[in-house]
């Protein structure tokens, strides 16, 4: 139904908001799982047998600058939550000449 189709932005907290389903958490979900969650939590109140499709229009990554005693200093583009250990692994780990206290 074009009149209820929406283009929404995922907030920094990983949520999307609709009139029928405020603050639906989609962080970490695939497009398919987001569609399923949206259909089950709010779509049935608006339309019987809702068909929900979620697609990513634009993905923004966050740059992480890795410098210092690493094998390969670099800028890592994180398009999901990552740990410090994952980023260090991308940089090749701690260099052999790193000074330890």
Residue pairs with C-beta under 8 A, 6 or more apart in sequence:
1 47
4 46
4 47
6 18
7 57
8 16
8 17
8 18
9 16
10 16
10 26
10 27
11 17
13 27
14 25
14 26
14 27
14 28
15 23
15 24
15 25
15 26
15 27
16 23
16 24
16 26
17 23
17 24
18 24
18 38
18 42
20 42
20 43
20 45
20 46
21 38
21 41
21 42
21 43
24 37
24 38
24 41
24 42
26 34
26 37
26 38
26 54
28 80
28 81
29 37
31 54
31 55
31 56
32 54
34 54
35 52
35 53
35 54
36 52
38 52
38 54
39 50
39 51
39 52
43 50
43 52
44 50
59 79
60 79
61 77
61 78
61 79
62 77
62 78
62 79
63 75
63 76
63 77
63 78
64 75
64 76
64 77
64 78
64 82
64 87
65 74
65 75
65 76
66 72
66 73
66 74
66 75
66 76
66 87
66 88
66 90
66 91
67 73
69 94
69 95
69 97
69 98
69 99
70 88
70 91
70 92
70 93
70 94
70 95
71 91
71 92
71 93
71 94
71 95
72 91
72 92
73 91
74 90
74 91
76 82
76 87
76 90
76 91
78 87
88 94
